[in-house]
Amino acid sequence: MNQLRDKLVAAAERLRRASHEIVSVPGMQQQAQAMQERAERLTANRFTVALFGAFSAGKSSFANALMGDLVLPVSPNPTTAAINKIMPPSAEHPHGTVRVVLKQRDAVEQDVLRSLAVFGLHAASLEGALSELNKIDVAQIPPTAKPHYTFLKAVTKGLPEMDTHLGGELIVDMQAFKSFVAKEEKACFAEYIELFYSCPLTDQGIVLVDTPGADSINARHTGVAFEYMKNADAVLFVTYYNHAFSQADREFLLQMGRVKDTFEMDKMFFIVNAADLAASEEELQGVIAHVEKNLLTCGIRLPRIYPVSSQTALLARMHEKGKLAASAEKVYRQRTQTAEGAPLMPAEEAFKLSGMAAFETAFLRFTIDELTQIAVNAAMGEIRRAYDTLTEFMRMAQSGEDERLARKEAASKAQSDALAAVAALSTASYERDLTKEREELLYYVKQRLFFRFNELFNFAFNPAVLKEDGRSMKQALQGCLTDLLRSISYDLAQELRATTLRLEKFLSKQGAALVSAWQKDVHAYAAGLTLAPYQQRQVETLAFAEELPVSVEAFQPALGLFKNTKDFFEQDGKLKLREELEKRMQEPVAAYVATGSEQLGEQFSALFSEMVATERNRVVEQINEYFTGLFAALDMTVDLEELGAKVNRVAAELE
């Protein structure tokens, strides 16, 4: 794994040496500074690996297997789980240090009020909300609302101890870290936790982010999950052997399917955990085929799927370190089919048996051969640009005196003409294209929502909730409607987040096209000038509404169509109710999308204007700097011999 950091450090050193060569050359100071800054980024580079999956998929055990030790405890409940980041240690945060960043008090209050609203209860404050808990009839709680009740009880239990710490951070040890993960009454107050831990993974600058389960009820986790999905260098999705994808899994994977085409490369890896449960290779291949088929329904084609046994892999790493306890050794013998008293299977052989070796090989190939190479190629592109400029200056300086005088006179006009060409380029067509792209993307959002409406309706109005078991049927129906409305607003918000990312990529293409157009115009006046490539911008994902712009009262006439469970599930009651709800959803869904379109229109109009102004200024600066160096070469104010030596030394960095 050392290859990863070694390649980055080597590229950074090349940049520094090339920067040192050109910094004293007139007209190349900005380029030298840019190379130094890129070198610093390469040296400090961190690859972020985001771990996703349902609560019960074994994400923690898989993370532990990756790190080779029992680092992450298992969280007891997805409703309270915090985001855990395994970070490379630093001077400020040595190995074993844990930084717990706690939620703001108003964030806790909003979470509590949101969960309380699931039960039809409302309050004006955090304390007021928690005092409402005794009004909830535990016997009447539907399955979908139970996580919210668990969360509310955890907050009630933990608030007295944690209240004074809210909005701050705590530096704790590993023992306290485990209590923040394992105890619900503490975990529910943590925004995220950073564990600074030295292991083969983090020693290469890799940050492992263990996200809450896809079934987390925390509304903010949806936005956070999207940001990691978007910005992480690699995404690992863990599913448990032979477990069907939950609705939460499907929602996450649908979002992956929506945005995967915007990524420059395929950065997704799918892990089938506990693969050792397969009775045969044929059964295992059948499960993998089933996972692949499910991923295809979410828009994910040709996935990289790796069957592993996290527990076997972790035990192999523990054995390698001589840390197998007697109870663990017994499990290790079972997993490796080693008889009692016989020598233990070698650690590397067991690691290979676990399937983790095959995954790690593919994962390292991705990080080293693909991710790292992109960074190295960009560095070499900077050096190539510097070399081209140096050789142009060298050629000018070697011209005869008459030719230099003529070139100097022509260069003054060329500089003015180049700057005029940059100023004259119209960007109106680019802006129209951006508007058209936004409108086209949003046009299909409503259609896709109603294409899924039957699925969302069936999930909300299901037999597990609507049954004659003594609970209030009216209350159960209201709960089903609330779940449906939440599902629809969630789906629409996810669509708008995906649209943001697609527009971000479209804006980047426009930026690159603009720089290319300026390069073409400038080339006519400065043939030796190669403009720096367009710098991609990170676009903030807006906060979209969590609810449809409509009150539940608008749907009460539809609920009035419900007669009884027999009519609903065995006759045409379900169809009638679904059709009526679908008809009444049309207007609020259209209004939601229209508001989102307006938000995105304002955001990307401002981004486009800023991008054009910034990139135009960058081009102007490069033109002026280029001609500064050109005039210095034509005036013979450079040392020709030294310039030639610099050309050769920079050329050596390209070999």
C-alpha positions as CSV (number, residue, x, y, z in Angstrom):
1,M,0.0,0.0,0.0
2,N,3.0,2.3,0.4
3,Q,3.0,2.7,-3.4
4,L,0.1,5.1,-3.1
5,R,1.8,7.7,-0.9
6,D,5.2,7.1,-2.6
7,K,3.7,8.0,-6.1
8,L,2.2,11.2,-4.7
9,V,5.3,12.3,-2.9
10,A,7.5,11.6,-6.0
11,A,5.2,13.7,-8.1
12,A,5.2,16.5,-5.6
13,E,9.0,16.5,-5.5
14,R,9.1,16.8,-9.3
15,L,6.8,19.8,-9.1
16,R,8.9,21.5,-6.5
17,R,12.1,21.0,-8.5
18,A,10.5,22.3,-11.7
19,S,9.0,25.3,-9.7
20,H,12.5,26.1,-8.3
21,E,13.8,26.2,-11.9
22,I,11.2,28.6,-13.3
23,V,10.5,30.9,-10.4
24,S,13.4,33.3,-11.4
25,V,12.4,33.3,-15.1
26,P,10.5,36.6,-15.9
27,G,6.8,36.0,-16.5
28,M,6.7,32.5,-14.8
29,Q,6.3,33.4,-11.2
30,Q,2.6,32.7,-11.0
31,Q,3.1,29.3,-12.7
32,A,5.9,28.5,-10.2
33,Q,3.5,29.4,-7.4
34,A,0.7,27.2,-8.8
35,M,3.2,24.3,-9.0
36,Q,4.2,24.7,-5.4
37,E,0.6,24.8,-4.3
38,R,-0.2,21.6,-6.2
39,A,2.9,20.0,-4.7
40,E,1.6,20.9,-1.2
41,R,-1.8,19.4,-2.0
42,L,-0.2,16.2,-3.3
43,T,1.9,15.8,-0.1
44,A,-1.0,16.5,2.2
45,N,-3.4,14.5,0.0
46,R,-6.0,12.4,1.7
47,F,-8.3,9.9,-0.1
48,T,-11.7,9.6,1.5
49,V,-13.4,6.2,1.5
50,A,-17.0,6.3,2.5
51,L,-18.7,3.2,3.9
52,F,-22.4,2.7,3.4
53,G,-24.9,0.0,4.0
54,A,-27.9,-1.0,6.1
55,F,-27.6,-1.0,9.9
56,S,-27.3,-4.8,10.1
57,A,-25.0,-5.3,7.2
58,G,-21.9,-5.6,9.3
59,K,-20.3,-2.3,8.3
60,S,-18.3,-2.1,11.5
61,S,-16.9,-5.6,11.2
62,F,-15.9,-4.9,7.6
63,A,-14.2,-1.6,8.7
64,N,-12.4,-3.5,11.4
65,A,-11.2,-6.1,8.9
66,L,-9.9,-3.2,6.7
67,M,-8.0,-1.8,9.6
68,G,-6.8,-5.1,10.9
69,D,-8.0,-4.7,14.5
70,L,-11.0,-4.4,16.7
71,V,-11.3,-0.6,16.4
72,L,-15.0,0.2,15.9
73,P,-17.6,-1.2,18.3
74,V,-21.0,-2.1,17.0
75,S,-23.6,0.5,17.3
76,P,-26.8,-0.8,19.0
77,N,-29.3,1.3,17.0
78,P,-29.3,3.1,13.6
79,T,-31.5,5.8,14.9
80,T,-28.8,7.2,17.2
81,A,-25.7,6.3,15.2
82,A,-23.1,9.1,14.5
83,I,-20.7,9.5,11.6
84,N,-17.4,7.9,12.5
85,K,-14.2,9.1,10.7
86,I,-11.0,7.1,11.0
87,M,-8.3,9.6,10.5
88,P,-4.5,9.5,10.0
89,P,-2.9,10.6,13.4
90,S,-1.2,14.0,13.5
91,A,1.0,16.0,15.9
92,E,-2.1,17.7,17.3
93,H,-4.0,14.4,17.5
94,P,-1.8,11.4,18.2
95,H,-2.7,7.8,17.7
96,G,-5.7,6.8,19.9
97,T,-7.1,10.4,20.3
98,V,-10.8,10.8,19.7
99,R,-12.5,14.1,18.9
100,V,-16.3,14.1,19.5
101,V,-18.1,17.0,17.8
102,L,-21.5,17.4,19.4
103,K,-24.7,18.7,17.8
104,Q,-25.9,22.2,18.3
105,R,-28.8,22.4,20.8
106,D,-31.2,23.7,18.2
107,A,-30.2,20.8,15.9
108,V,-31.1,18.3,18.6
109,E,-34.4,20.2,19.1
110,Q,-35.3,20.1,15.4
111,D,-34.5,16.3,15.3
112,V,-36.7,15.8,18.4
113,L,-39.6,17.9,17.0
114,R,-39.4,16.1,13.7
115,S,-39.6,12.7,15.4
116,L,-42.4,13.8,17.7
117,A,-44.5,15.0,14.7
118,V,-44.5,11.4,13.5
119,F,-46.9,10.7,16.4
120,G,-49.0,13.7,15.6
121,L,-47.6,15.6,18.6
122,H,-46.1,19.1,18.6
123,A,-44.2,21.3,21.0
124,A,-42.4,24.7,21.0
125,S,-39.2,23.6,22.7
126,L,-36.9,20.7,23.3
127,E,-38.0,20.2,26.9
128,G,-41.7,20.7,25.9
129,A,-41.3,18.0,23.2
130,L,-39.8,15.5,25.6
131,S,-42.6,16.1,28.2
132,E,-45.0,15.0,25.5
133,L,-43.6,11.5,25.3
134,N,-45.9,10.2,28.0
135,K,-48.8,10.9,25.7
136,I,-47.6,8.3,23.2
137,D,-49.4,4.9,23.5
138,V,-46.6,2.4,23.1
139,A,-49.1,-0.3,22.0
140,Q,-50.3,1.9,19.2
141,I,-46.9,2.6,17.7
142,P,-46.6,1.3,14.1
143,P,-43.4,-0.4,13.0
144,T,-42.2,2.6,10.9
145,A,-42.5,4.9,13.9
146,K,-40.6,2.7,16.4
147,P,-37.1,4.1,15.5
148,H,-38.4,7.6,16.2
149,Y,-39.7,6.6,19.7
150,T,-36.4,4.9,20.4
151,F,-34.6,8.1,19.5
152,L,-36.8,10.3,21.7
153,K,-36.3,8.0,24.7
154,A,-32.5,8.1,24.1
155,V,-32.5,11.9,24.1
156,T,-34.6,12.0,27.2
157,K,-32.2,9.7,29.0
158,G,-29.0,11.4,27.9
159,L,-29.9,15.1,27.9
160,P,-29.2,15.8,31.6
161,E,-25.6,14.7,31.2
162,M,-24.9,16.0,27.7
163,D,-26.8,19.4,27.7
164,T,-23.9,21.5,28.8
165,H,-21.6,20.0,26.1
166,L,-23.9,20.7,23.2
167,G,-22.4,22.8,20.4
168,G,-18.9,22.0,21.6
169,E,-16.4,19.2,21.2
170,L,-14.8,16.7,23.5
171,I,-11.4,15.1,23.3
172,V,-11.6,11.6,24.8
173,D,-9.8,8.3,24.8
174,M,-10.7,5.0,23.1
175,Q,-12.8,3.7,26.0
176,A,-15.0,6.8,26.0
177,F,-15.2,6.6,22.2
178,K,-16.8,3.2,22.5
179,S,-19.4,4.5,24.9
180,F,-20.3,7.3,22.4
181,V,-20.8,4.6,19.7
182,A,-22.5,1.9,21.8
183,K,-24.7,3.9,24.2
184,E,-27.7,5.4,22.5
185,E,-28.1,8.1,25.1
186,K,-24.7,9.5,24.1
187,A,-24.6,8.6,20.5
188,C,-27.7,10.6,19.7
189,F,-26.0,13.9,20.6
190,A,-22.8,13.3,18.5
191,E,-22.7,15.1,15.1
192,Y,-19.6,13.2,14.1
193,I,-16.6,11.4,15.8
194,E,-13.0,11.5,14.6
195,L,-10.8,8.7,15.7
196,F,-7.1,9.3,14.9
197,Y,-5.7,5.8,14.5
198,S,-2.6,4.5,12.9
199,C,-3.1,1.4,10.6
200,P,-2.0,0.4,7.1
201,L,-5.0,2.2,5.7
202,T,-4.6,5.6,7.4
203,D,-0.8,5.5,7.1
204,Q,-1.3,6.1,3.4
205,G,-3.4,9.1,4.1
206,I,-6.8,7.3,3.6
207,V,-9.7,8.6,5.7
208,L,-12.3,5.9,6.3
209,V,-15.8,7.3,7.0
210,D,-18.3,4.9,8.6
211,T,-21.7,6.5,7.9
212,P,-24.9,5.7,9.8
213,G,-27.0,3.0,8.3
214,A,-29.0,3.7,5.2
215,D,-32.0,3.3,7.6
216,S,-31.0,6.2,9.8
217,I,-33.9,8.5,10.6
218,N,-31.8,11.6,11.0
219,A,-32.9,13.9,8.3
220,R,-29.5,15.6,8.1
221,H,-27.8,12.3,7.5
222,T,-29.5,12.2,4.1
223,G,-27.7,15.4,3.1
224,V,-24.4,14.3,4.6
225,A,-24.7,10.9,2.9
226,F,-25.2,12.6,-0.4
227,E,-22.1,14.8,0.1
228,Y,-19.9,11.8,0.9
229,M,-21.4,9.9,-2.1
230,K,-20.5,12.9,-4.2
231,N,-17.1,13.8,-2.9
232,A,-15.6,10.6,-1.6
233,D,-12.8,9.1,-3.7
234,A,-14.3,5.6,-3.2
235,V,-17.7,4.4,-2.1
236,L,-18.1,1.0,-0.4
237,F,-21.6,-0.4,0.0
238,V,-21.9,-3.4,2.4
239,T,-24.9,-5.8,2.3
240,Y,-25.3,-8.9,4.4
241,Y,-25.3,-12.3,2.8
242,N,-28.8,-13.4,1.7
243,H,-30.5,-10.3,3.2
244,A,-33.0,-8.6,0.9
245,F,-32.3,-4.9,0.3
246,S,-34.4,-2.9,2.7
247,Q,-36.5,0.1,1.5
248,A,-33.7,2.3,2.9
249,D,-31.1,0.4,1.0
250,R,-33.1,0.8,-2.2
251,E,-33.5,4.6,-1.7
252,F,-29.7,4.9,-1.2
253,L,-28.9,2.8,-4.2
254,L,-31.4,4.6,-6.4
255,Q,-29.6,7.8,-5.6
256,M,-26.3,6.2,-6.5
257,G,-27.9,5.1,-9.8
258,R,-29.1,8.7,-10.4
259,V,-25.6,10.3,-10.0
260,K,-23.1,7.5,-11.0
261,D,-22.8,8.9,-14.6
262,T,-21.6,12.2,-13.2
263,F,-18.5,10.6,-11.7
264,E,-15.3,10.7,-13.7
265,M,-14.7,7.0,-13.0
266,D,-16.5,4.1,-11.4
267,K,-15.7,4.5,-7.7
268,M,-18.3,2.1,-6.3
269,F,-17.5,-1.3,-4.7
270,F,-20.2,-3.6,-3.4
271,I,-19.4,-6.0,-0.6
272,V,-21.5,-9.1,0.2
273,N,-20.6,-9.7,3.8
274,A,-20.7,-13.0,5.7
275,A,-20.2,-14.9,2.4
276,D,-18.9,-17.9,4.5
277,L,-22.6,-18.6,5.2
278,A,-22.9,-20.0,1.7
279,A,-23.4,-23.8,1.7
280,S,-21.7,-24.1,-1.7
281,E,-20.0,-22.1,-4.4
282,E,-23.1,-22.4,-6.5
283,E,-25.3,-20.9,-3.8
284,L,-22.8,-18.0,-3.4
285,Q,-22.9,-17.3,-7.1
286,G,-26.6,-17.3,-7.0
287,V,-26.7,-14.7,-4.2
288,I,-24.2,-12.5,-6.1
289,A,-26.4,-12.8,-9.2
290,H,-29.4,-11.7,-7.1
291,V,-27.5,-8.7,-5.7
292,E,-26.4,-7.8,-9.3
293,K,-30.0,-8.0,-10.5
294,N,-31.2,-5.8,-7.6
295,L,-28.5,-3.2,-8.3
296,L,-29.6,-3.1,-12.0
297,T,-33.2,-2.2,-10.9
298,C,-31.6,0.8,-9.2
299,G,-29.8,1.9,-12.4
300,I,-26.4,0.5,-11.4
301,R,-24.9,-1.6,-14.2
302,L,-21.8,-3.8,-14.2
303,P,-21.1,-3.4,-10.5
304,R,-17.9,-4.7,-8.8
305,I,-19.2,-7.2,-6.3
306,Y,-16.9,-8.9,-3.7
307,P,-18.1,-11.7,-1.4
308,V,-16.2,-11.5,1.9
309,S,-16.2,-12.8,5.4
310,S,-15.3,-9.8,7.5
311,Q,-15.0,-11.9,10.7
312,T,-12.6,-14.4,9.1
313,A,-10.5,-11.6,7.7
314,L,-10.3,-9.8,11.1
315,L,-9.4,-13.0,12.9
316,A,-6.7,-13.6,10.3
317,R,-5.2,-10.1,11.0
318,M,-5.5,-10.7,14.7
319,H,-3.7,-14.1,14.3
320,E,-1.0,-12.3,12.3
321,K,-0.4,-10.0,15.2
322,G,-0.5,-12.8,17.8
323,K,-3.6,-11.3,19.4
324,L,-6.0,-14.2,19.1
325,A,-7.7,-14.9,22.5
326,A,-8.8,-18.4,23.3
327,S,-12.4,-17.8,22.3
328,A,-11.4,-16.1,19.1
329,E,-9.0,-19.0,18.3
330,K,-11.9,-21.4,18.5
331,V,-13.9,-19.3,16.0
332,Y,-10.8,-19.1,13.8
333,R,-10.5,-22.9,13.7
334,Q,-14.2,-23.2,12.8
335,R,-13.9,-20.7,10.0
336,T,-10.7,-22.3,8.6
337,Q,-11.9,-25.8,9.3
338,T,-8.9,-26.6,11.4
339,A,-9.1,-29.4,13.9
340,E,-8.5,-28.9,17.6
341,G,-4.8,-29.4,18.4
342,A,-3.8,-29.0,14.7
343,P,-1.6,-26.0,13.7
344,L,-3.6,-22.9,13.0
345,M,-4.0,-22.0,9.3
346,P,-1.4,-19.3,8.4
347,A,-2.9,-15.8,8.6
348,E,-2.3,-14.9,4.9
349,E,-4.0,-18.1,3.8
350,A,-7.0,-17.4,6.0
351,F,-7.1,-13.8,4.8
352,K,-7.2,-15.0,1.2
353,L,-9.9,-17.5,2.2
354,S,-12.0,-14.7,3.6
355,G,-12.3,-13.0,0.2
356,M,-10.7,-9.8,1.6
357,A,-7.5,-10.3,-0.3
358,A,-9.3,-10.2,-3.6
359,F,-11.2,-7.1,-2.6
360,E,-8.0,-5.3,-1.3
361,T,-6.1,-6.1,-4.5
362,A,-8.9,-4.6,-6.6
363,F,-9.3,-1.6,-4.2
364,L,-5.6,-0.8,-4.2
365,R,-5.4,-1.1,-8.0
366,F,-8.2,1.5,-8.1
367,T,-6.5,3.9,-5.6
368,I,-3.0,3.5,-7.0
369,D,-3.5,2.9,-10.7
370,E,-6.5,5.1,-11.2
371,L,-7.0,7.7,-8.5
372,T,-3.3,8.4,-7.8
373,Q,-2.5,8.4,-11.5
374,I,-5.0,11.2,-12.1
375,A,-3.2,13.4,-9.5
376,V,0.2,12.5,-11.0
377,N,-1.0,13.2,-14.6
378,A,-2.2,16.6,-13.5
379,A,1.2,17.3,-11.9
380,M,3.0,16.2,-15.1
381,G,0.7,18.4,-17.1
382,E,1.8,21.5,-15.1
383,I,5.5,20.6,-15.7
384,R,4.8,20.1,-19.4
385,R,3.2,23.5,-19.6
386,A,6.2,25.1,-17.9
387,Y,8.6,23.3,-20.3
388,D,6.6,24.5,-23.4
389,T,6.8,28.1,-22.1
390,L,10.5,27.9,-21.4
391,T,11.3,26.5,-24.8
392,E,9.3,29.3,-26.4
393,F,11.3,31.9,-24.4
394,M,14.5,30.1,-25.4
395,R,13.6,30.2,-29.1
396,M,12.8,33.9,-28.9
397,A,16.0,34.7,-27.0
398,Q,18.1,32.9,-29.7
399,S,16.7,34.9,-32.5
400,G,18.9,37.4,-34.4
401,E,18.7,41.1,-33.3
402,D,16.6,42.2,-36.3
403,E,14.2,39.4,-35.8
404,R,13.9,40.2,-32.1
405,L,13.1,43.8,-32.8
406,A,10.5,42.8,-35.3
407,R,9.0,40.2,-32.9
408,K,9.0,42.7,-30.0
409,E,7.0,45.2,-32.1
410,A,4.6,42.5,-33.2
411,A,4.3,41.2,-29.6
412,S,3.0,44.5,-28.2
413,K,0.1,44.4,-30.7
414,A,-0.4,40.7,-30.2
415,Q,-0.8,41.2,-26.4
416,S,-3.4,43.9,-27.0
417,D,-5.2,41.7,-29.6
418,A,-5.1,38.6,-27.3
419,L,-6.6,40.6,-24.4
420,A,-9.3,42.1,-26.7
421,A,-10.2,38.6,-28.0
422,V,-10.7,37.3,-24.4
423,A,-12.9,40.3,-23.6
424,A,-14.9,39.9,-26.8
425,L,-15.9,36.3,-26.4
426,S,-19.7,36.1,-25.8
427,T,-20.9,33.7,-23.1
428,A,-24.6,34.2,-23.7
429,S,-25.0,30.9,-25.6
430,Y,-23.3,29.1,-22.7
431,E,-25.7,30.6,-20.2
432,R,-28.7,29.6,-22.4
433,D,-27.4,26.1,-22.6
434,L,-27.2,25.9,-18.8
435,T,-30.8,27.1,-18.4
436,K,-31.9,24.6,-21.0
437,E,-30.1,21.8,-19.2
438,R,-31.7,22.6,-15.9
439,E,-35.2,22.8,-17.4
440,E,-34.7,19.4,-19.2
441,L,-33.4,17.7,-16.1
442,L,-36.3,18.9,-13.9
443,Y,-38.9,18.1,-16.6
444,Y,-38.4,14.4,-15.9
445,V,-38.4,14.6,-12.1
446,K,-42.2,14.6,-11.7
447,Q,-42.6,11.8,-14.3
448,R,-40.1,9.6,-12.4
449,L,-41.8,10.3,-9.1
450,F,-45.2,9.1,-10.4
451,F,-43.6,6.2,-12.1
452,R,-42.5,5.1,-8.6
453,F,-45.8,6.1,-6.9
454,N,-47.2,2.6,-6.8
455,E,-44.1,1.3,-5.1
456,L,-44.1,4.1,-2.5
457,F,-47.8,3.7,-1.9
458,N,-47.5,-0.1,-1.3
459,F,-44.6,0.5,1.1
460,A,-46.6,3.0,3.1
461,F,-50.0,1.3,3.0
462,N,-48.9,-2.2,3.8
463,P,-50.5,-5.2,5.7
464,A,-48.0,-4.9,8.6
465,V,-49.5,-1.6,9.5
466,L,-53.1,-1.9,8.3
467,K,-54.4,-4.8,10.3
468,E,-57.3,-5.5,12.6
469,D,-55.3,-5.9,15.9
470,G,-57.1,-3.6,18.2
471,R,-55.2,-0.4,17.2
472,S,-57.0,2.6,15.9
473,M,-57.5,2.1,12.1
474,K,-58.0,5.9,11.7
475,Q,-54.7,6.5,13.4
476,A,-53.0,3.8,11.3
477,L,-54.3,5.3,8.1
478,Q,-53.0,8.8,9.1
479,G,-49.6,7.2,9.8
480,C,-49.6,5.5,6.4
481,L,-50.4,8.9,4.7
482,T,-47.7,10.6,6.7
483,D,-45.2,7.9,5.6
484,L,-46.2,8.3,2.0
485,L,-45.9,12.1,2.1
486,R,-42.5,11.8,3.7
487,S,-41.4,9.3,1.1
488,I,-42.5,11.5,-1.8
489,S,-40.8,14.7,-0.4
490,Y,-37.7,12.6,0.4
491,D,-37.6,11.2,-3.2
492,L,-38.1,14.7,-4.7
493,A,-35.4,16.2,-2.5
494,Q,-33.0,13.4,-3.6
495,E,-33.9,14.1,-7.2
496,L,-33.0,17.8,-6.7
497,R,-29.7,16.9,-5.1
498,A,-28.9,14.6,-8.0
499,T,-29.9,17.4,-10.4
500,T,-27.5,19.8,-8.5
501,L,-24.7,17.4,-9.2
502,R,-25.6,16.9,-12.8
503,L,-25.7,20.7,-13.2
504,E,-22.3,21.0,-11.4
505,K,-20.8,18.7,-13.9
506,F,-22.5,20.5,-16.8
507,L,-21.1,23.8,-15.5
508,S,-17.6,22.2,-15.4
509,K,-17.9,21.2,-19.0
510,Q,-18.9,24.7,-19.9
511,G,-15.9,26.1,-18.0
512,A,-13.6,23.7,-19.8
513,A,-15.2,24.7,-23.1
514,L,-14.8,28.4,-22.4
515,V,-11.1,27.9,-21.6
516,S,-10.7,25.9,-24.8
517,A,-12.4,28.7,-26.8
518,W,-10.1,31.3,-25.2
519,Q,-7.1,29.1,-26.0
520,K,-8.1,29.0,-29.6
521,D,-8.6,32.8,-29.8
522,V,-5.3,33.5,-27.9
523,H,-3.3,31.0,-30.0
524,A,-3.6,33.3,-33.0
525,Y,-1.6,36.0,-31.1
526,A,0.5,33.9,-28.6
527,A,1.2,30.6,-30.3
528,G,3.5,29.5,-27.4
529,L,1.0,30.1,-24.6
530,T,-0.8,27.1,-23.2
531,L,-3.5,28.2,-20.8
532,A,-3.9,26.4,-17.5
533,P,-6.8,23.9,-17.5
534,Y,-10.1,24.8,-16.1
535,Q,-10.3,24.4,-12.3
536,Q,-13.4,22.5,-11.3
537,R,-15.6,24.1,-8.7
538,Q,-17.4,22.4,-5.8
539,V,-21.0,23.4,-5.7
540,E,-22.9,23.6,-2.5
541,T,-25.9,21.3,-2.3
542,L,-28.9,23.4,-1.3
543,A,-31.2,22.4,1.5
544,F,-34.5,21.4,-0.2
545,A,-37.8,21.3,1.6
546,E,-38.5,18.2,3.7
547,E,-42.3,18.4,3.2
548,L,-44.6,18.9,0.3
549,P,-46.3,22.4,0.1
550,V,-49.7,21.0,1.2
551,S,-51.5,20.1,4.4
552,V,-52.6,16.5,5.3
553,E,-56.2,17.8,5.3
554,A,-56.1,17.9,1.5
555,F,-56.0,14.1,1.4
556,Q,-58.6,13.3,4.0
557,P,-61.4,12.8,1.3
558,A,-59.1,10.1,-0.2
559,L,-58.7,8.3,3.1
560,G,-62.4,8.4,3.5
561,L,-62.5,5.8,0.7
562,F,-61.1,3.2,3.1
563,K,-63.8,0.8,4.3
564,N,-62.0,-2.1,6.0
565,T,-58.9,-4.2,5.5
566,K,-60.8,-7.0,3.6
567,D,-62.1,-4.5,1.0
568,F,-58.7,-2.8,0.8
569,F,-56.5,-5.8,0.3
570,E,-58.8,-8.4,-1.2
571,Q,-61.1,-6.2,-3.4
572,D,-60.6,-2.9,-5.2
573,G,-60.3,-0.6,-2.2
574,K,-56.5,-0.3,-2.5
575,L,-56.7,0.7,-6.1
576,K,-59.4,3.3,-5.5
577,L,-57.4,4.9,-2.7
578,R,-54.1,4.9,-4.6
579,E,-55.7,6.5,-7.7
580,E,-57.4,9.2,-5.6
581,L,-54.2,10.0,-3.7
582,E,-52.1,10.0,-6.9
583,K,-54.6,12.5,-8.4
584,R,-54.4,14.8,-5.4
585,M,-50.6,14.6,-5.3
586,Q,-50.2,16.1,-8.8
587,E,-50.4,19.7,-7.8
588,P,-48.2,19.7,-4.6
589,V,-45.5,17.7,-6.5
590,A,-45.5,20.1,-9.4
591,A,-45.3,23.0,-6.9
592,Y,-42.4,21.4,-5.1
593,V,-40.5,20.8,-8.3
594,A,-41.2,24.4,-9.4
595,T,-39.8,25.8,-6.2
596,G,-36.7,23.6,-6.5
597,S,-36.3,24.8,-10.1
598,E,-36.4,28.4,-9.0
599,Q,-33.8,27.7,-6.2
600,L,-31.4,25.9,-8.7
601,G,-32.0,28.6,-11.3
602,E,-30.9,31.4,-8.9
603,Q,-27.9,29.3,-7.6
604,F,-26.5,28.3,-11.0
605,S,-27.1,31.7,-12.6
606,A,-24.8,33.3,-9.9
607,L,-22.3,30.4,-10.2
608,F,-22.1,30.9,-14.0
609,S,-21.5,34.6,-13.7
610,E,-18.8,34.0,-11.0
611,M,-17.2,31.2,-13.1
612,V,-17.0,33.4,-16.3
613,A,-15.5,36.4,-14.4
614,T,-12.9,34.3,-12.5
615,E,-11.8,32.3,-15.5
616,R,-11.6,35.3,-17.8
617,N,-9.4,37.1,-15.2
618,R,-7.2,34.0,-14.9
619,V,-6.7,34.0,-18.7
620,V,-5.9,37.7,-18.7
621,E,-3.3,37.2,-16.0
622,Q,-1.7,34.3,-17.9
623,I,-1.6,36.4,-21.1
624,N,0.1,39.3,-19.3
625,E,2.6,37.1,-17.6
626,Y,3.4,35.3,-20.8
627,F,4.2,38.5,-22.6
628,T,6.3,39.7,-19.6
629,G,8.5,36.7,-20.1
630,L,8.5,37.1,-23.9
631,F,9.6,40.7,-23.8
632,A,12.4,39.7,-21.3
633,A,13.6,37.1,-23.8
634,L,13.5,39.5,-26.7
635,D,15.3,42.2,-24.7
636,M,18.0,39.7,-23.9
637,T,17.6,40.4,-20.2
638,V,17.8,36.6,-19.5
639,D,21.0,34.5,-19.3
640,L,20.8,32.4,-22.4
641,E,23.1,29.7,-21.1
642,E,21.2,29.5,-17.8
643,L,17.9,29.4,-19.6
644,G,19.0,26.5,-21.7
645,A,20.1,24.7,-18.5
646,K,16.7,25.3,-17.0
647,V,15.0,23.9,-20.1
648,N,17.1,20.7,-19.8
649,R,16.5,20.3,-16.1
650,V,12.7,20.8,-16.4
651,A,12.7,18.4,-19.4
652,A,14.4,15.8,-17.1
653,E,11.3,16.0,-14.7
654,L,9.1,14.8,-17.6
655,E,11.1,11.6,-18.1
